[in-house]
């Protein structure tokens, strides 16, 4: 509960910076696993190896500026931003 209270009591700039940092960390660490697991069960095992090969290819794709990898990286932040915008709109109604 203290982390929750601290997070929401931050000044706006620090709040947005921390939100961006958390969202990017999720994009870097969690999104490849969230991509791998459904693909493993629905399709087949990853062609280049296991989950660690997917992480390697994902980070390599970020360095090579592949759009699919960058979409997976910024996806959590964009989703969170759209959610927050819709919540603000619905509060105004």
N, CA, C and O atoms as CSV, one atom per row, in Angstrom:
chain,resi,resn,atom,element,x,y,z
A,1,UNK,N,N,0.822,-1.191,0.000
A,1,UNK,CA,C,0.000,0.000,0.000
A,1,UNK,C,C,0.868,1.258,0.000
A,1,UNK,O,O,0.482,2.275,-0.576
A,2,UNK,N,N,2.034,1.197,0.640
A,2,UNK,CA,C,2.897,2.376,0.668
A,2,UNK,C,C,3.425,2.707,-0.718
A,2,UNK,O,O,3.530,3.882,-1.068
A,3,UNK,N,N,3.761,1.692,-1.521
A,3,UNK,CA,C,4.249,1.939,-2.880
A,3,UNK,C,C,3.156,2.583,-3.721
A,3,UNK,O,O,3.429,3.478,-4.521
A,4,UNK,N,N,1.937,2.134,-3.544
A,4,UNK,CA,C,0.799,2.703,-4.263
A,4,UNK,C,C,0.622,4.175,-3.900
A,4,UNK,O,O,0.453,5.022,-4.776
A,5,UNK,N,N,0.661,4.467,-2.617
A,5,UNK,CA,C,0.497,5.850,-2.160
A,5,UNK,C,C,1.650,6.723,-2.649
A,5,UNK,O,O,1.432,7.860,-3.070
A,6,UNK,N,N,2.870,6.203,-2.597
A,6,UNK,CA,C,4.025,6.964,-3.078
A,6,UNK,C,C,3.915,7.250,-4.572
A,6,UNK,O,O,4.171,8.368,-5.019
A,7,UNK,N,N,3.534,6.232,-5.338
A,7,UNK,CA,C,3.447,6.357,-6.793
A,7,UNK,C,C,2.450,7.434,-7.194
A,7,UNK,O,O,2.744,8.255,-8.062
A,8,UNK,N,N,1.279,7.440,-6.575
A,8,UNK,CA,C,0.254,8.394,-6.952
A,8,UNK,C,C,0.433,9.764,-6.307
A,8,UNK,O,O,-0.290,10.700,-6.648
A,9,UNK,N,N,1.380,9.900,-5.383
A,9,UNK,CA,C,1.632,11.206,-4.779
A,9,UNK,C,C,2.802,11.929,-5.437
A,9,UNK,O,O,3.153,13.035,-5.026
A,10,UNK,N,N,3.407,11.322,-6.446
A,10,UNK,CA,C,4.536,11.952,-7.126
A,10,UNK,C,C,4.082,13.172,-7.918
A,10,UNK,O,O,2.930,13.247,-8.346
A,11,UNK,N,N,4.995,14.134,-8.112
A,11,UNK,CA,C,4.681,15.261,-9.008
A,11,UNK,C,C,4.440,14.733,-10.430
A,11,UNK,O,O,4.929,13.657,-10.776
A,12,UNK,N,N,3.701,15.467,-11.246
A,12,UNK,CA,C,3.319,14.953,-12.570
A,12,UNK,C,C,4.489,14.486,-13.441
A,12,UNK,O,O,4.397,13.435,-14.076
A,13,UNK,N,N,5.579,15.245,-13.482
A,13,UNK,CA,C,6.705,14.853,-14.326
A,13,UNK,C,C,7.331,13.539,-13.851
A,13,UNK,O,O,7.613,12.658,-14.664
A,14,UNK,N,N,7.544,13.405,-12.559
A,14,UNK,CA,C,8.115,12.167,-12.015
A,14,UNK,C,C,7.159,10.997,-12.185
A,14,UNK,O,O,7.590,9.876,-12.452
A,15,UNK,N,N,5.861,11.251,-12.031
A,15,UNK,CA,C,4.854,10.214,-12.215
A,15,UNK,C,C,4.893,9.678,-13.642
A,15,UNK,O,O,4.892,8.466,-13.855
A,16,UNK,N,N,4.927,10.581,-14.616
A,16,UNK,CA,C,4.958,10.156,-16.019
A,16,UNK,C,C,6.278,9.472,-16.358
A,16,UNK,O,O,6.292,8.501,-17.115
A,17,UNK,N,N,7.381,9.962,-15.811
A,17,UNK,CA,C,8.679,9.337,-16.077
A,17,UNK,C,C,8.735,7.930,-15.488
A,17,UNK,O,O,9.245,7.012,-16.131
A,18,UNK,N,N,8.226,7.754,-14.294
A,18,UNK,CA,C,8.204,6.433,-13.673
A,18,UNK,C,C,7.263,5.497,-14.420
A,18,UNK,O,O,7.570,4.318,-14.597
A,19,UNK,N,N,6.124,6.014,-14.858
A,19,UNK,CA,C,5.190,5.209,-15.643
A,19,UNK,C,C,5.831,4.760,-16.944
A,19,UNK,O,O,5.702,3.598,-17.331
A,20,UNK,N,N,6.520,5.666,-17.622
A,20,UNK,CA,C,7.223,5.310,-18.852
A,20,UNK,C,C,8.296,4.269,-18.582
A,20,UNK,O,O,8.430,3.314,-19.347
A,21,UNK,N,N,9.052,4.432,-17.523
A,21,UNK,CA,C,10.102,3.470,-17.190
A,21,UNK,C,C,9.560,2.089,-16.889
A,21,UNK,O,O,10.125,1.088,-17.328
A,22,UNK,N,N,8.476,2.028,-16.148
A,22,UNK,CA,C,7.869,0.727,-15.832
A,22,UNK,C,C,7.315,0.083,-17.091
A,22,UNK,O,O,7.484,-1.118,-17.305
A,23,UNK,N,N,6.649,0.883,-17.932
A,23,UNK,CA,C,6.077,0.343,-19.167
A,23,UNK,C,C,7.173,-0.156,-20.106
A,23,UNK,O,O,7.008,-1.199,-20.739
A,24,UNK,N,N,8.275,0.559,-20.208
A,24,UNK,CA,C,9.380,0.106,-21.056
A,24,UNK,C,C,10.043,-1.146,-20.476
A,24,UNK,O,O,10.461,-2.028,-21.226
A,25,UNK,N,N,10.138,-1.226,-19.166
A,25,UNK,CA,C,10.691,-2.438,-18.542
A,25,UNK,C,C,9.797,-3.640,-18.839
A,25,UNK,O,O,10.290,-4.734,-19.112
A,26,UNK,N,N,8.487,-3.434,-18.784
A,26,UNK,CA,C,7.564,-4.515,-19.134
A,26,UNK,C,C,7.739,-4.885,-20.600
A,26,UNK,O,O,7.735,-6.066,-20.949
A,27,UNK,N,N,7.891,-3.882,-21.460
A,27,UNK,CA,C,8.108,-4.147,-22.879
A,27,UNK,C,C,9.402,-4.892,-23.148
A,27,UNK,O,O,9.461,-5.716,-24.061
A,28,UNK,N,N,10.424,-4.621,-22.380
A,28,UNK,CA,C,11.713,-5.294,-22.573
A,28,UNK,C,C,11.750,-6.697,-21.974
A,28,UNK,O,O,12.331,-7.605,-22.567
A,29,UNK,N,N,11.147,-6.880,-20.824
A,29,UNK,CA,C,11.307,-8.132,-20.090
A,29,UNK,C,C,10.116,-9.080,-20.187
A,29,UNK,O,O,10.300,-10.297,-20.230
A,30,UNK,N,N,8.909,-8.547,-20.221
A,30,UNK,CA,C,7.715,-9.392,-20.149
A,30,UNK,C,C,7.122,-9.682,-21.526
A,30,UNK,O,O,6.670,-10.798,-21.781
A,31,UNK,N,N,7.120,-8.688,-22.415
A,31,UNK,CA,C,6.464,-8.864,-23.707
A,31,UNK,C,C,7.020,-10.034,-24.527
A,31,UNK,O,O,6.227,-10.760,-25.128
A,32,UNK,N,N,8.338,-10.255,-24.585
A,32,UNK,CA,C,8.792,-11.425,-25.350
A,32,UNK,C,C,8.224,-12.736,-24.820
A,32,UNK,O,O,7.897,-13.628,-25.603
A,33,UNK,N,N,8.103,-12.864,-23.510
A,33,UNK,CA,C,7.521,-14.085,-22.944
A,33,UNK,C,C,6.036,-14.178,-23.275
A,33,UNK,O,O,5.528,-15.266,-23.546
A,34,UNK,N,N,5.329,-13.033,-23.255
A,34,UNK,CA,C,3.915,-13.026,-23.601
A,34,UNK,C,C,3.696,-13.305,-25.083
A,34,UNK,O,O,2.620,-13.761,-25.471
A,35,UNK,N,N,4.673,-13.045,-25.894
A,35,UNK,CA,C,4.599,-13.390,-27.315
A,35,UNK,C,C,4.949,-14.860,-27.518
A,35,UNK,O,O,4.332,-15.546,-28.333
A,36,UNK,N,N,5.928,-15.331,-26.782
A,36,UNK,CA,C,6.406,-16.703,-26.956
A,36,UNK,C,C,5.380,-17.751,-26.512
A,36,UNK,O,O,5.136,-18.723,-27.227
A,37,UNK,N,N,4.793,-17.555,-25.355
A,37,UNK,CA,C,3.919,-18.588,-24.787
A,37,UNK,C,C,2.704,-18.912,-25.659
A,37,UNK,O,O,2.474,-20.089,-25.937
A,38,UNK,N,N,1.922,-17.936,-26.102
A,38,UNK,CA,C,0.808,-18.302,-26.991
A,38,UNK,C,C,1.289,-18.879,-28.319
A,38,UNK,O,O,0.674,-19.795,-28.865
A,39,UNK,N,N,2.380,-18.343,-28.829
A,39,UNK,CA,C,2.926,-18.875,-30.074
A,39,UNK,C,C,3.363,-20.312,-29.937
A,39,UNK,O,O,3.205,-21.102,-30.867
A,40,UNK,N,N,3.911,-20.663,-28.793
A,40,UNK,CA,C,4.347,-22.030,-28.544
A,40,UNK,C,C,3.164,-22.988,-28.517
A,40,UNK,O,O,3.237,-24.082,-29.078
A,41,UNK,N,N,2.083,-22.589,-27.874
A,41,UNK,CA,C,0.926,-23.472,-27.745
A,41,UNK,C,C,0.060,-23.495,-28.997
A,41,UNK,O,O,-0.472,-24.548,-29.349
A,42,UNK,N,N,-0.093,-22.368,-29.674
A,42,UNK,CA,C,-0.980,-22.305,-30.834
A,42,UNK,C,C,-0.264,-22.734,-32.110
A,42,UNK,O,O,-0.808,-23.500,-32.905
A,43,UNK,N,N,0.934,-22.246,-32.300
A,43,UNK,CA,C,1.671,-22.559,-33.513
A,43,UNK,C,C,2.569,-23.766,-33.259
A,43,UNK,O,O,2.090,-24.899,-33.210
A,44,UNK,N,N,3.834,-23.534,-33.104
A,44,UNK,CA,C,4.796,-24.586,-32.783
A,44,UNK,C,C,5.935,-23.941,-32.015
A,44,UNK,O,O,5.953,-22.720,-31.858
A,45,UNK,N,N,6.891,-24.733,-31.532
A,45,UNK,CA,C,8.041,-24.120,-30.858
A,45,UNK,C,C,8.761,-23.132,-31.777
A,45,UNK,O,O,8.730,-23.267,-33.000
A,46,UNK,N,N,9.396,-22.158,-31.179
A,46,UNK,CA,C,10.108,-21.122,-31.918
A,46,UNK,C,C,11.158,-21.760,-32.813
A,46,UNK,O,O,11.923,-22.613,-32.365
A,47,UNK,N,N,11.197,-21.355,-34.062
A,47,UNK,CA,C,12.046,-22.001,-35.062
A,47,UNK,C,C,13.534,-21.868,-34.754
A,47,UNK,O,O,14.309,-22.765,-35.086
A,48,UNK,N,N,13.947,-20.777,-34.131
A,48,UNK,CA,C,15.370,-20.557,-33.869
A,48,UNK,C,C,15.826,-21.128,-32.530
A,48,UNK,O,O,17.001,-21.002,-32.185
A,49,UNK,N,N,14.948,-21.738,-31.783
A,49,UNK,CA,C,15.308,-22.285,-30.477
A,49,UNK,C,C,14.194,-22.053,-29.484
A,49,UNK,O,O,13.020,-22.022,-29.852
A,50,UNK,N,N,14.559,-21.891,-28.226
A,50,UNK,CA,C,13.582,-21.698,-27.164
A,50,UNK,C,C,13.319,-20.238,-26.879
A,50,UNK,O,O,13.519,-19.364,-27.724
A,51,UNK,N,N,12.871,-20.006,-25.678
A,51,UNK,CA,C,12.490,-18.645,-25.290
A,51,UNK,C,C,13.700,-17.710,-25.225
A,51,UNK,O,O,13.577,-16.519,-25.510
A,52,UNK,N,N,14.854,-18.237,-24.857
A,52,UNK,CA,C,16.038,-17.384,-24.786
A,52,UNK,C,C,16.497,-16.959,-26.171
A,52,UNK,O,O,17.031,-15.863,-26.334
A,53,UNK,N,N,16.296,-17.810,-27.170
A,53,UNK,CA,C,16.590,-17.425,-28.549
A,53,UNK,C,C,15.645,-16.322,-29.005
A,53,UNK,O,O,16.043,-15.423,-29.747
A,54,UNK,N,N,14.392,-16.394,-28.560
A,54,UNK,CA,C,13.439,-15.337,-28.896
A,54,UNK,C,C,13.868,-14.024,-28.256
A,54,UNK,O,O,13.813,-12.980,-28.906
A,55,UNK,N,N,14.293,-14.054,-26.995
A,55,UNK,CA,C,14.781,-12.834,-26.347
A,55,UNK,C,C,15.977,-12.261,-27.111
A,55,UNK,O,O,16.051,-11.052,-27.334
A,56,UNK,N,N,16.911,-13.124,-27.511
A,56,UNK,CA,C,18.072,-12.662,-28.263
A,56,UNK,C,C,17.645,-12.024,-29.581
A,56,UNK,O,O,18.134,-10.952,-29.937
A,57,UNK,N,N,16.736,-12.673,-30.309
A,57,UNK,CA,C,16.266,-12.122,-31.577
A,57,UNK,C,C,15.481,-10.829,-31.371
A,57,UNK,O,O,15.533,-9.928,-32.208
A,58,UNK,N,N,14.761,-10.740,-30.265
A,58,UNK,CA,C,13.992,-9.535,-29.951
A,58,UNK,C,C,14.927,-8.353,-29.699
A,58,UNK,O,O,14.722,-7.274,-30.256
A,59,UNK,N,N,15.940,-8.543,-28.876
A,59,UNK,CA,C,16.880,-7.457,-28.600
A,59,UNK,C,C,17.697,-7.109,-29.837
A,59,UNK,O,O,18.025,-5.945,-30.063
A,60,UNK,N,N,18.021,-8.109,-30.625
A,60,UNK,CA,C,18.722,-7.861,-31.885
A,60,UNK,C,C,17.832,-7.044,-32.819
A,60,UNK,O,O,18.317,-6.145,-33.506
A,61,UNK,N,N,16.540,-7.350,-32.848
A,61,UNK,CA,C,15.601,-6.590,-33.665
A,61,UNK,C,C,15.459,-5.154,-33.200
A,61,UNK,O,O,15.263,-4.256,-34.019
A,62,UNK,N,N,15.554,-4.923,-31.905
A,62,UNK,CA,C,15.517,-3.548,-31.400
A,62,UNK,C,C,16.731,-2.763,-31.882
A,62,UNK,O,O,16.616,-1.593,-32.250
A,63,UNK,N,N,17.879,-3.402,-31.879
A,63,UNK,CA,C,19.100,-2.744,-32.345
A,63,UNK,C,C,19.032,-2.488,-33.850
A,63,UNK,O,O,19.492,-1.454,-34.333
A,64,UNK,N,N,18.455,-3.439,-34.583
A,64,UNK,CA,C,18.335,-3.303,-36.038
A,64,UNK,C,C,17.142,-2.450,-36.453
A,64,UNK,O,O,16.884,-2.295,-37.647
A,65,UNK,N,N,16.410,-1.897,-35.491
A,65,UNK,CA,C,15.275,-1.011,-35.719
A,65,UNK,C,C,14.138,-1.680,-36.486
A,65,UNK,O,O,13.532,-1.067,-37.365
A,66,UNK,N,N,13.854,-2.927,-36.156
A,66,UNK,CA,C,12.703,-3.605,-36.758
A,66,UNK,C,C,11.425,-3.052,-36.136
A,66,UNK,O,O,11.314,-2.976,-34.912
A,67,UNK,N,N,10.453,-2.662,-36.975
A,67,UNK,CA,C,9.220,-2.073,-36.439
A,67,UNK,C,C,8.453,-3.013,-35.518
A,67,UNK,O,O,7.875,-2.561,-34.529
A,68,UNK,N,N,8.432,-4.297,-35.816
A,68,UNK,CA,C,7.676,-5.236,-34.975
A,68,UNK,C,C,8.239,-5.294,-33.559
A,68,UNK,O,O,7.479,-5.386,-32.595
A,69,UNK,N,N,9.532,-5.241,-33.427
A,69,UNK,CA,C,10.139,-5.271,-32.099
A,69,UNK,C,C,9.870,-3.969,-31.340
A,69,UNK,O,O,9.623,-3.989,-30.135
A,70,UNK,N,N,9.917,-2.855,-32.039
A,70,UNK,CA,C,9.659,-1.581,-31.386
A,70,UNK,C,C,8.198,-1.438,-31.004
A,70,UNK,O,O,7.888,-0.808,-29.993
A,71,UNK,N,N,7.285,-2.013,-31.792
A,71,UNK,CA,C,5.870,-1.997,-31.422
A,71,UNK,C,C,5.663,-2.796,-30.143
A,71,UNK,O,O,4.904,-2.383,-29.266
A,72,UNK,N,N,6.335,-3.940,-30.034
A,72,UNK,CA,C,6.227,-4.743,-28.814
A,72,UNK,C,C,6.830,-4.007,-27.615
A,72,UNK,O,O,6.356,-4.168,-26.490
A,73,UNK,N,N,7.863,-3.208,-27.844
A,73,UNK,CA,C,8.496,-2.473,-26.752
A,73,UNK,C,C,7.603,-1.347,-26.242
A,73,UNK,O,O,7.412,-1.219,-25.033
A,74,UNK,N,N,7.059,-0.536,-27.130
A,74,UNK,CA,C,6.264,0.616,-26.696
A,74,UNK,C,C,4.786,0.273,-26.519
A,74,UNK,O,O,4.013,1.113,-26.058
A,75,UNK,N,N,4.382,-0.942,-26.875
A,75,UNK,CA,C,2.989,-1.356,-26.760
A,75,UNK,C,C,2.392,-1.179,-25.378
A,75,UNK,O,O,1.293,-0.635,-25.266
A,76,UNK,N,N,3.067,-1.615,-24.313
A,76,UNK,CA,C,2.483,-1.424,-22.977
A,76,UNK,C,C,2.255,0.046,-22.623
A,76,UNK,O,O,1.246,0.373,-21.997
A,77,UNK,N,N,3.165,0.929,-23.008
A,77,UNK,CA,C,2.988,2.347,-22.706
A,77,UNK,C,C,1.840,2.936,-23.516
A,77,UNK,O,O,1.050,3.720,-22.992
A,78,UNK,N,N,1.742,2.563,-24.794
A,78,UNK,CA,C,0.643,3.064,-25.631
A,78,UNK,C,C,-0.693,2.557,-25.102
A,78,UNK,O,O,-1.656,3.319,-25.018
A,79,UNK,N,N,-0.757,1.271,-24.745
A,79,UNK,CA,C,-1.992,0.720,-24.189
A,79,UNK,C,C,-2.385,1.448,-22.910
A,79,UNK,O,O,-3.552,1.792,-22.725
A,80,UNK,N,N,-1.432,1.680,-22.037
A,80,UNK,CA,C,-1.709,2.381,-20.786
A,80,UNK,C,C,-2.149,3.820,-21.045
A,80,UNK,O,O,-3.053,4.320,-20.376
A,81,UNK,N,N,-1.525,4.482,-22.000
A,81,UNK,CA,C,-1.904,5.857,-22.325
A,81,UNK,C,C,-3.308,5.936,-22.897
A,81,UNK,O,O,-4.079,6.820,-22.525
A,82,UNK,N,N,-3.651,5.024,-23.796
A,82,UNK,CA,C,-5.001,5.007,-24.367
A,82,UNK,C,C,-6.026,4.711,-23.276
A,82,UNK,O,O,-7.094,5.323,-23.241
A,83,UNK,N,N,-5.705,3.784,-22.394
A,83,UNK,CA,C,-6.601,3.477,-21.274
A,83,UNK,C,C,-6.841,4.710,-20.405
A,83,UNK,O,O,-7.975,4.999,-20.023
A,84,UNK,N,N,-5.762,5.433,-20.096
A,84,UNK,CA,C,-5.892,6.622,-19.256
A,84,UNK,C,C,-6.685,7.723,-19.955
A,84,UNK,O,O,-7.460,8.429,-19.311
A,85,UNK,N,N,-6.500,7.875,-21.270
A,85,UNK,CA,C,-7.253,8.879,-22.027
A,85,UNK,C,C,-8.742,8.550,-22.014
A,85,UNK,O,O,-9.571,9.431,-21.783
A,86,UNK,N,N,-9.086,7.282,-22.263
A,86,UNK,CA,C,-10.493,6.889,-22.237
A,86,UNK,C,C,-11.100,7.056,-20.850
A,86,UNK,O,O,-12.264,7.433,-20.718
A,87,UNK,N,N,-10.322,6.779,-19.831
A,87,UNK,CA,C,-10.820,6.965,-18.461
A,87,UNK,C,C,-11.111,8.438,-18.171
A,87,UNK,O,O,-12.102,8.765,-17.519
A,88,UNK,N,N,-10.247,9.315,-18.656
A,88,UNK,CA,C,-10.481,10.768,-18.480
A,88,UNK,C,C,-11.725,11.188,-19.240
A,88,UNK,O,O,-12.540,11.949,-18.720
A,89,UNK,N,N,-11.884,10.703,-20.462
A,89,UNK,CA,C,-13.062,11.046,-21.259
A,89,UNK,C,C,-14.331,10.571,-20.574
A,89,UNK,O,O,-15.312,11.312,-20.504
A,90,UNK,N,N,-14.325,9.352,-20.072
A,90,UNK,CA,C,-15.517,8.817,-19.420
A,90,UNK,C,C,-15.847,9.538,-18.120
A,90,UNK,O,O,-17.017,9.628,-17.749
A,91,UNK,N,N,-14.855,10.044,-17.434
A,91,UNK,CA,C,-15.114,10.812,-16.204
A,91,UNK,C,C,-15.785,12.143,-16.523
A,91,UNK,O,O,-16.576,12.655,-15.730
A,92,UNK,N,N,-15.460,12.705,-17.704
A,92,UNK,CA,C,-16.040,14.009,-18.082
A,92,UNK,C,C,-17.493,13.867,-18.512
A,92,UNK,O,O,-18.235,14.849,-18.486
A,93,UNK,N,N,-17.916,12.675,-18.905
A,93,UNK,CA,C,-19.301,12.496,-19.385
A,93,UNK,C,C,-20.299,12.501,-18.266
A,93,UNK,O,O,-21.498,12.361,-18.508
